[in-house]
Amino acid sequence: MDIIYLIAVLAFFAVAALVMAVFMFSTKEPNKALESRLDVLAGKVTREESRQTDLLRKTYTETDRNSLIQAFMPRMISIEKIFEQADCNIPPSTLISISIMLGLSGIGIQMAVGLPFYVAFVSIPLMVIPWVWLYQKRNARLQKFSEQFPEALELLARALRSGQSLSAGLQVIGQEMLEPIGVEFGKAYEKQKLGMPVEDTLKEMCNRVPSLDLKFFATSVAIQKQTGGDLAEILDKIGYIVRERFKILGQVAALTGEGRMSGTVLLALPVALFIYLRISNPEYIQPLWTTDIGRKMLAGLVVGQILGAITIKKIVDIKV
């Protein structure tokens, strides 16, 4: 009977993973920057029309505000900003609905197959899967922005040395660089062209993109506007500092690789041992949830795992 339970649980995880894989790959959007550039080269649209269309186009979060859930969610967390930073073309209500459906599917399969009640707790991590995907998409986009930022600063510095203005330099970055940094600087250029001061457009971009390097750049521009100075030289120094910081981050990642691998093994070992004993000797491990002291030990195990994960992350996560 235990083998039947195990097969049912494994089949459930396989189906859930397949559904999420199909969902993620089916919603994978094409390279919008490449398509936009090809449209410009083909003469379908001009660069200005492409930028203005991107600026004036309503986002999915704006059109989805009629949803009752989305009307209350921003008051609790800044979900709209997370979707904007991830450049996610899925409405928040759709992602919430998918999360709820995955959770209900976990409970429904548990009730239909007749598995023990504690298997229903599997629905909790299933509900988290769409949000984990969203945060990974957001982190990947922000990471790519940070990697492109030194090159953007060098491009802006060369534009300033050639005699162009700061706003023209923002336009050059928006036109010549790919997503996501080209899109963000393109938005800044369009907004300052509509009358917003450059300092305010950069400040607004800092709100959209939580990057410390971008804040340094915006602060430098604001100070240079007030006190004067060679902005191109300042940008070169900021770009050099950003590149050196990336080098240090690479060295830190190499030095802490052993610690991260050890943490992964230590965190996965209790779970793997539990699954092995559940399959090979279920009578031996059954007191963990059938006796009071066993349930206390199981709760202590969960708390210890969480504290251990937090501690290991604090050790290997070195701020640079």
VORONU-838523 format. One record per atom (N, C-alpha, C): x, z, y. Coordinates in steps of 0.1 Angstrom, whole numbers, padded with zeros to 4 digits, always signed. Each point is the difference from the previous one (the first is absolute). Example, Ala and Ser with C-alpha at 12.3 -4.5 7.8 and 13.67 -1.06 7.14 Angstrom:
% residues 2
+0132+0078-0057/-0009+0000+0012/+0009+0000+0012/-0004-0007+0011/+0009+0000+0011/-0008+0008+0011/
% end
This chain:
% residues 320
+0008+0000-0012/-0008+0000+0012/+0009+0000+0013/+0011+0007-0001/+0009+0000+0011/+0006-0013+0003/+0003-0008-0011/+0005-0014+0002/-0010-0008+0008/-0013+0002-0004/-0011-0008+0007/+0000+0004+0015/+0001+0013+0003/+0001+0004+0014/+0012-0006+0007/+0011+0000-0006/+0012-0006+0006/-0001-0015+0002/-0006-0007-0009/-0002-0014+0001/-0009-0003+0012/-0011+0008+0001/-0010-0002+0011/+0007+0002+0013/+0008+0011+0001/+0007+0003+0013/+0009-0011+0004/+0008-0005-0010/+0010-0011+0003/-0008-0013+0004/-0011-0003-0007/-0007-0011+0003/-0006+0001+0014/-0004+0012+0004/-0006+0002+0013/+0011-0003+0011/+0012+0006-0002/+0011-0002+0009/+0004-0015+0001/+0000-0007-0011/+0003-0014+0000/-0010-0008+0008/-0013+0002-0002/-0010-0007+0007/+0001+0003+0015/+0002+0013+0004/+0001+0003+0014/+0012-0006+0006/+0011-0001-0007/+0012-0006+0005/-0002-0015+0002/-0007-0006-0010/-0003-0015+0001/-0009-0003+0012/-0010+0009+0002/-0009-0002+0012/+0007+0001+0013/+0009+0010+0001/+0007+0001+0013/+0010-0011+0002/+0006-0005-0011/+0010-0011+0001/-0007-0012+0005/-0012-0003-0006/-0007-0012+0004/-0005+0002+0015/-0004+0011+0003/-0004+0003+0014/+0011-0002+0010/+0012+0005-0003/+0011+0000+0009/+0005-0015+0002/+0001-0007-0012/+0006-0013+0001/-0011-0010+0006/-0013+0003-0002/-0010-0009+0005/-0001+0001+0015/+0004+0012+0006/-0001+0003+0014/+0013-0002+0007/+0010-0005-0007/+0013-0002+0006/-0001-0012+0009/+0003+0002+0013/-0002-0010+0010/+0012-0009+0001/-0001-0012+0004/+0011-0009+0001/+0009+0004+0012/+0011-0007+0001/+0009+0002+0011/-0006-0006+0013/-0006+0009+0008/-0007-0005+0012/+0009-0006+0010/+0012+0006+0001/+0010-0004+0010/+0005-0014-0003/+0002-0003-0013/+0005-0013-0004/-0011-0010+0002/-0013+0003-0004/-0011-0010+0002/-0002-0002+0015/+0001+0010+0008/-0002-0002+0015/+0011-0009+0005/+0013+0002-0004/+0010-0009+0005/-0001-0014-0005/-0005-0002-0012/-0002-0014-0005/-0011-0007+0007/-0011+0008+0004/-0011-0005+0008/+0006-0005+0014/+0009+0008+0006/+0005-0004+0013/+0009-0013-0002/+0008+0000-0010/+0009-0012-0002/-0009-0012-0003/-0011+0002-0007/-0009-0012-0003/-0008-0004+0011/+0000+0008+0011/-0008-0004+0012/-0015+0004-0001/-0003+0008-0010/-0014+0005-0001/-0004+0009+0012/+0009+0009+0003/-0002+0010+0011/+0013+0001+0007/-0001+0005+0013/+0012+0003+0007/+0004+0015-0002/+0012+0003+0004/+0005+0014-0002/-0009+0010+0008/-0004-0004+0012/-0008+0009+0008/-0013+0002-0006/-0007-0011-0006/-0013+0002-0006/+0001+0009-0012/+0011-0002-0008/+0002+0008-0012/+0001+0015+0004/+0008+0003+0010/+0002+0014+0004/-0013+0006+0006/-0007-0008+0008/-0012+0005+0006/-0011+0002-0010/-0001-0009-0010/-0009+0002-0011/+0002+0013-0008/+0013+0002-0002/+0004+0012-0008/-0003+0013+0008/+0001-0001+0014/-0002+0011+0008/-0015+0004+0002/-0008-0011+0001/-0014+0002+0003/-0008+0001-0012/+0005-0002-0012/-0007+0000-0012/-0004+0015-0004/-0012+0002-0004/-0005+0013-0003/+0006+0004-0014/+0005+0012-0001/+0005+0005-0012/-0011+0004-0009/+0003+0002-0013/-0010+0004-0010/-0005+0014+0003/+0009+0008+0006/-0005+0014+0003/-0010+0000+0011/+0002-0009+0010/-0010-0001+0011/-0014-0005-0005/+0000-0010-0009/-0012-0005-0005/-0007+0009-0010/+0008+0009-0005/-0005+0009-0010/-0006+0013+0006/+0000+0002+0013/-0004+0012+0006/-0015+0003-0002/-0008-0009-0004/-0014+0002-0003/-0002+0009-0012/+0011+0001-0008/-0002+0008-0012/+0000+0015+0004/-0009+0007-0007/-0001+0014+0003/+0012+0008-0003/+0007-0004-0011/+0012+0007-0004/+0011-0002+0010/+0002-0013+0004/+0010-0003+0010/-0002+0007+0013/-0013+0002+0004/-0003+0007+0012/+0005+0014+0001/+0001+0007-0012/+0004+0014+0000/+0014+0001-0004/+0006-0009-0007/+0014+0001-0005/+0010+0002+0011/+0000-0009+0011/+0010+0002+0010/+0000+0013+0007/-0011+0008-0001/+0000+0013+0006/+0008+0010-0009/+0002-0003-0012/+0007+0009-0009/+0015-0004-0001/+0002-0013-0003/+0014-0006-0001/+0000-0013+0007/+0012-0004+0005/+0001-0013+0007/+0001-0011-0011/-0012-0003-0006/+0000-0010-0011/+0002-0014+0006/-0006-0002+0012/+0001-0013+0007/+0015-0003+0003/+0008+0009+0004/+0014-0002+0003/+0008-0003-0013/-0004+0007-0011/+0007-0003-0012/-0003-0014-0005/-0012-0005+0001/-0004-0014-0004/+0007-0010+0009/+0001+0004+0013/+0007-0009+0009/+0015-0001-0002/+0006+0011-0003/+0015+0000-0004/+0003-0007-0013/-0010+0001-0009/+0002-0007-0013/-0004-0015+0001/-0006-0004+0011/-0004-0014+0001/-0009-0003-0011/-0010+0009-0003/-0008-0002-0012/-0013-0007+0004/-0003-0011-0007/-0012-0008+0004/-0012+0004-0009/+0000+0012-0005/-0011+0005-0008/-0007+0011+0009/-0013-0001+0001/-0008+0010+0008/+0002+0014-0006/+0001+0010+0009/+0001+0014-0005/-0011+0004-0010/-0013-0005+0003/-0011+0004-0008/+0002-0006-0014/+0006-0012-0001/+0002-0007-0013/+0010+0008-0008/+0011+0005+0006/+0010+0007-0007/-0006+0014-0004/-0008+0006+0008/-0006+0013-0003/-0010-0002-0012/-0007-0012+0000/-0009-0002-0011/+0007-0003-0013/+0011-0007+0001/+0008-0002-0012/+0005+0013-0006/+0005+0009+0009/+0005+0013-0004/-0011+0008-0007/-0012+0000+0006/-0011+0008-0006/-0004-0006-0014/+0000-0014-0001/-0004-0006-0012/+0010+0003-0011/+0013+0000+0003/+0010+0004-0010/-0002+0014-0005/-0003+0010+0010/-0003+0013-0004/-0012+0002-0009/-0011-0007+0003/-0012+0000-0008/+0002-0006-0013/+0008-0011-0001/+0003-0006-0013/+0007+0009-0009/+0009+0008+0005/+0007+0010-0008/-0009+0011-0006/-0010+0004+0008/-0010+0010-0005/-0009-0007-0009/-0004-0012+0003/-0009-0007-0009/+0005-0003-0014/+0013-0004+0000/+0006-0003-0013/+0002+0013-0008/+0003+0011+0007/+0001+0013-0007/-0013+0004-0006/-0011-0002+0007/-0013+0004-0005/-0005-0010-0011/+0004-0013+0001/-0005-0009-0010/+0007+0001-0013/+0013+0003+0000/+0008+0001-0012/-0001+0014-0006/-0004+0009+0008/-0001+0014-0005/+0013+0008+0000/+0009-0004+0009/+0013+0007+0001/-0002+0014+0005/+0010+0009-0002/-0001+0014+0006/-0002-0001+0015/-0006+0011+0006/-0003+0000+0014/+0012-0002+0009/+0012+0006-0005/+0011+0000+0009/+0006-0015+0002/-0004-0009-0008/+0004-0014+0002/-0006-0006+0013/-0011+0006+0004/-0006-0005+0012/+0008+0002+0013/+0010+0009-0001/+0009+0002+0011/+0009-0013+0002/+0001-0009-0010/+0007-0012+0002/-0006-0008+0011/-0012+0002+0004/-0007-0008+0010/+0007+0003+0014/+0006+0012+0001/+0006+0003+0013/+0012-0009+0004/+0010-0001-0010/+0011-0010+0003/-0005-0014+0001/-0011-0004-0007/-0005-0013+0001/-0006-0003+0014/-0006+0010+0006/-0005-0002+0014/+0011-0001+0010/+0012+0005-0003/+0011+0000+0009/+0008-0014-0001/-0002-0007-0011/+0007-0013-0001/-0001-0009+0011/-0012-0003+0006/-0001-0010+0011/+0007+0005+0012/+0000+0014+0003/+0007+0005+0012/+0015+0000-0002/+0005+0002-0012/+0014-0001-0003/+0005-0014+0003/-0008-0010-0004/+0003-0014+0003/+0000-0003+0015/-0010+0006+0007/+0000-0002+0014/+0012+0006+0007/+0004+0012-0004/+0012+0007+0006/+0013-0008-0003/+0001-0005-0013/+0011-0008-0003/+0001-0013+0008/-0011-0006+0002/-0001-0012+0008/+0005+0003+0015/-0005+0012+0005/+0003+0004+0013/+0015+0003+0001/+0006+0007-0009/+0014+0004+0000/+0009-0012-0001/-0004-0010-0009/+0007-0012-0001/+0001-0008+0013/-0012-0001+0007/+0000-0007+0013/+0009+0007+0010/-0001+0013+0001/+0008+0008+0010/+0015-0002-0003/+0003+0000-0013/+0014-0001-0004/+0005-0014+0004/-0008-0010-0002/+0004-0013+0003/+0002-0002+0016/-0009+0007+0007/+0002+0000+0015/+0013+0006+0004/+0003+0012-0007/+0013+0006+0004/+0012-0008-0004/-0001-0008-0011/+0011-0009-0003/+0002-0011+0009/-0011-0005+0006/+0000-0011+0009/+0004+0004+0014/-0001+0013+0003/+0001+0004+0014/+0014-0002+0006/+0011+0002-0007/+0013-0003+0007/+0001-0014+0003/-0004-0009-0008/+0001-0014+0003/-0009-0004+0012/-0012+0006+0001/-0008-0002+0012/+0007+0005+0013/+0006+0011-0001/+0007+0005+0012/+0012-0010+0004/+0007-0005-0010/+0011-0009+0003/-0006-0013+0006/-0011-0005-0005/-0007-0012+0006/-0004+0003+0014/-0006+0012+0002/-0005+0003+0014/+0012+0001+0009/+0011+0006-0004/+0012+0001+0008/+0006-0014+0004/+0000-0009-0010/+0005-0013+0003/-0009-0007+0010/-0013+0002-0001/-0010-0006+0009/+0002+0005+0014/+0003+0013+0002/+0003+0006+0013/+0013-0005+0006/+0010-0002-0008/+0013-0005+0005/-0001-0015+0004/-0010-0007-0006/-0001-0014+0004/-0009-0002+0012/-0004+0011+0006/-0007+0000+0013/-0015+0001-0001/-0005+0002-0012/-0015+0002-0002/-0004+0014+0004/-0013+0001+0003/-0005+0013+0003/-0004+0008-0013/-0003+0013+0001/-0003+0008-0011/-0013-0005-0007/-0010-0004+0008/-0012-0005-0006/+0002-0013-0008/+0009-0009+0005/+0004-0012-0007/+0007+0003-0013/+0008+0011+0001/+0007+0004-0012/-0009+0005-0011/-0011+0007+0004/-0010+0004-0009/-0007-0012-0007/-0002-0010+0009/-0007-0012-0006/+0009-0007-0010/+0013+0000+0003/+0010-0006-0010/+0000+0007-0013/-0001+0013+0000/+0000+0008-0012/-0013-0003-0008/-0011-0001+0008/-0013-0003-0006/-0001-0013-0007/+0007-0010+0006/+0000-0014-0005/+0010-0002-0011/+0011+0006+0001/+0011-0004-0009/+0001+0009-0013/-0005+0012+0001/+0002+0009-0011/-0013+0001-0008/+0002+0003-0013/-0011+0001-0010/-0008+0013+0001/-0010+0001-0008/-0008+0012-0001/+0009+0011-0006/-0002+0013+0004/-0010+0005+0010/+0004+0001+0014/+0014-0001+0002/+0005+0002+0014/-0004-0011+0009/-0001-0012-0005/-0004-0011+0009/-0015+0002+0005/-0008+0004-0009/-0014+0002+0004/-0001+0012+0010/+0007+0011-0002/-0001+0011+0009/+0005-0003+0014/+0012-0007+0001/+0005-0004+0013/-0009-0011+0006/-0006-0008-0008/-0009-0010+0005/-0012+0006+0007/-0005+0011-0006/-0011+0007+0006/+0004+0006+0013/+0012+0006+0000/+0005+0006+0013/+0001-0010+0011/+0005-0012-0004/+0002-0011+0010/-0014-0004+0006/-0009-0002-0009/-0014-0005+0004/-0006+0011+0009/+0001+0012-0003/-0006+0011+0008/+0006+0001+0014/+0014-0001+0001/+0006+0000+0013/-0003-0012+0008/-0003-0011-0007/-0004-0013+0007/-0014+0002+0006/-0008+0008-0006/-0013+0003+0005/-0001+0010+0011/+0012+0005+0004/+0001+0010+0011/+0005+0014-0003/+0001+0003-0012/+0005+0013-0004/+0015+0001+0003/+0005+0011+0006/+0014+0002+0002/+0008+0000-0013/+0012-0005+0000/+0009-0001-0012/+0002+0014-0006/+0002+0010+0008/+0001+0014-0005/-0012+0004-0008/-0012-0003+0005/-0012+0004-0007/-0002-0008-0013/+0004-0012+0000/-0001-0008-0013/+0009+0005-0010/+0012+0004+0004/+0010+0005-0010/-0005+0014-0005/-0005+0008+0009/-0006+0013-0004/-0011-0002-0010/-0009-0010+0002/-0011-0002-0009/+0006-0005-0013/+0011-0008+0000/+0005-0005-0013/+0007+0012-0007/+0005+0010+0007/+0005+0012-0007/-0011+0008-0007/-0012-0001+0006/-0012+0007-0006/-0004-0008-0013/+0001-0013+0000/-0003-0008-0012/+0011+0001-0010/+0012+0001+0004/+0011+0000-0010/+0008+0013+0002/-0001+0010-0009/+0007+0013+0001/+0014-0001-0003/+0008-0006+0008/+0015-0002-0002/+0008+0007+0011/+0009+0008-0004/+0008+0007+0009/+0009-0009+0008/+0005-0011-0007/+0009-0010+0007/-0008-0007+0011/-0013-0003-0003/-0008-0007+0010/-0003+0009+0012/-0001+0013-0003/-0002+0009+0012/+0013+0001+0008/+0012-0001-0006/+0012+0000+0008/+0000-0013+0009/-0004-0011-0006/-0001-0013+0008/-0009+0001+0011/-0012+0006-0002/-0010+0001+0010/+0004+0009+0011/+0007+0011-0004/+0005+0010+0010/+0011-0007+0009/+0008-0007-0007/+0011-0007+0007/-0005-0010+0011/-0010-0007-0004/-0006-0010+0009/-0006+0007+0012/-0007+0011-0003/-0007+0007+0011/+0010+0006+0010/+0011+0006-0006/+0011+0005+0009/+0007-0011+0008/+0002-0011-0006/+0007-0011+0006/-0009-0006+0012/-0013+0000-0002/-0009-0004+0010/+0001+0008+0013/+0002+0013-0002/+0000+0010+0011/+0014+0001+0006/+0011+0000-0008/+0013+0003+0005/+0009-0013+0001/-0004-0010-0007/+0009-0012+0000/+0011+0001-0011/+0008-0010-0001/+0011-0001-0009/-0001-0012-0009/+0010-0001-0009/+0001-0012-0008/-0008+0003-0013/-0012-0006-0001/-0009+0003-0011/+0006-0007-0013/+0006-0012+0002/+0006-0007-0012/+0010+0009-0007/+0009+0006+0008/+0010+0009-0006/-0006+0012-0007/-0011+0006+0006/-0007+0011-0006/-0006-0004-0014/-0006-0012+0000/-0006-0005-0012/+0011-0002-0011/+0011-0005+0004/+0011-0002-0010/+0004+0013-0006/+0001+0011+0008/+0004+0013-0005/-0011+0006-0010/-0012-0002+0004/-0011+0005-0008/+0000-0008-0014/+0002-0013+0001/+0001-0008-0013/+0011+0005-0008/+0012+0003+0006/+0011+0004-0008/-0003+0014-0007/-0006+0009+0008/-0004+0013-0006/-0009-0002-0011/-0010-0008+0001/-0010-0002-0011/+0006-0006-0012/+0010-0009+0001/+0006-0006-0011/+0009+0010-0007/+0007+0008+0008/+0008+0011-0006/-0008+0010-0008/-0012+0003+0006/-0009+0010-0007/-0004-0006-0013/-0003-0013-0001/-0004-0006-0012/+0011+0001-0011/+0013-0002+0005/+0011+0001-0009/+0001+0014-0006/-0002+0010+0009/+0000+0014-0005/-0011+0003-0009/-0012-0005+0002/-0011+0001-0009/+0003-0006-0014/+0007-0011+0000/+0003-0006-0013/+0010+0009-0007/+0010+0006+0007/+0009+0009-0007/-0007+0013-0005/-0009+0005+0008/-0007+0012-0004/-0009-0003-0013/-0006-0012+0000/-0008-0004-0012/+0008-0001-0012/+0013-0005+0002/+0009-0001-0012/+0004+0014-0005/+0003+0009+0010/+0005+0013-0004/-0011+0009-0006/-0012-0002+0004/-0011+0008-0005/-0008-0007-0012/+0005-0011-0004/-0006-0007-0011/-0001+0009-0013/+0011+0007-0003/+0001+0008-0012/-0011+0012+0002/-0001+0006+0011/-0009+0010+0002/-0015-0004-0001/-0003-0012+0005/-0013-0006-0001/-0003-0003-0015/+0009-0005-0007/-0002-0003-0014/-0002+0013-0008/+0008+0010+0003/-0002+0013-0007/-0013+0006+0003/-0005-0001+0013/-0013+0005+0003/-0011-0008-0007/+0001-0013-0002/-0010-0007-0007/+0000+0004-0015/+0011+0002-0006/+0001+0004-0014/-0006+0014-0002/+0003+0009+0009/-0005+0014-0001/-0015+0000+0002/-0005-0008+0009/-0014+0000+0002/-0008-0007-0011/+0006-0010-0006/-0007-0007-0011/+0001+0006-0013/+0010+0009-0002/+0003+0006-0013/-0012+0009-0005/-0006+0009+0008/-0011+0008-0005/-0012-0009-0004/-0003-0010+0008/-0011-0009-0003/+0002-0007-0013/+0012-0006-0002/+0003-0007-0012/+0000+0010-0012/+0005+0012+0001/+0000+0009-0011/-0015+0004-0003/-0008+0002+0010/-0014+0003-0002/-0007-0011-0008/+0002-0013+0004/-0006-0011-0007/+0005-0001-0015/+0013+0003-0002/+0006-0001-0013/-0006+0011-0009/-0001+0012+0005/-0006+0011-0008/-0014-0002-0003/-0007-0006+0010/-0015-0002-0002/-0002-0010-0011/+0009-0010-0002/-0002-0010-0010/+0005+0005-0014/+0012+0007+0000/+0007+0003-0012/-0006+0014-0006/-0002+0009+0009/-0005+0013-0005/-0010+0006+0010/-0013-0005-0001/-0010+0005+0010/-0003+0015-0002/+0000+0005-0012/-0003+0014-0002/+0010+0009+0008/+0012-0004+0001/+0010+0008+0006/-0002+0002+0015/-0005-0011+0006/-0001+0000+0015/-0014+0003+0004/-0010+0000-0009/-0014+0003+0004/-0002+0013+0007/+0007+0011-0003/-0002+0012+0007/+0002+0000+0015/+0006-0011+0005/+0002-0001+0014/-0013-0001+0008/-0010-0006-0006/-0013-0001+0007/-0011+0007-0007/+0003+0007-0011/-0011+0008-0007/+0002+0015+0002/+0011+0004+0005/+0002+0015+0002/+0002+0002+0015/-0002+0013+0004/+0001+0004+0014/+0015-0001+0004/+0009+0005-0008/+0014+0000+0004/+0005-0014+0000/-0005-0009-0009/+0004-0014-0001/-0004-0007+0013/-0012+0002+0005/-0005-0006+0012/+0008+0005+0012/+0004+0013+0000/+0009+0005+0011/+0014-0007-0001/+0005-0002-0012/+0013-0006-0001/-0001-0015+0005/-0011-0007-0004/-0002-0013+0004/-0001-0002+0016/-0007+0010+0006/-0001+0000+0015/+0014+0003+0006/+0007+0009-0006/+0014+0002+0004/+0009-0012-0001/-0002-0007-0011/+0007-0013-0002/-0003-0010+0011/-0012-0001+0004/-0004-0010+0010/+0006+0004+0014/-0001+0013+0003/+0005+0005+0013/+0016-0001+0000/+0006+0003-0012/+0015-0002+0000/+0004-0014+0001/-0008-0009-0006/+0004-0015+0002/-0001-0004+0015/-0011+0005+0006/-0001-0004+0014/+0011+0006+0009/+0003+0013-0002/+0011+0006+0008/+0013-0007-0003/+0002-0003-0013/+0013-0006-0004/+0001-0014+0007/-0011-0008+0000/+0001-0013+0006/+0002+0001+0015/-0006+0010+0007/+0003+0002+0014/+0014+0004+0003/+0005+0009-0009/+0014+0005+0002/+0010-0011-0002/-0002-0008-0011/+0010-0011-0002/-0001-0011+0011/-0012-0002+0005/-0001-0010+0011/+0007+0005+0012/-0001+0013+0003/+0007+0006+0012/+0015-0001-0002/+0005+0001-0012/+0014-0001-0003/+0006-0014+0002/-0007-0010-0005/+0005-0013+0000/-0004-0008+0013/-0010+0005+0007/-0005-0007+0012/+0009+0005+0012/+0010-0008+0003/+0009+0004+0011/-0003-0009+0012/-0003+0007+0011/-0004-0007+0013/+0013-0005+0007/+0000-0013+0004/+0011-0006+0007/-0005-0004+0013/
% end
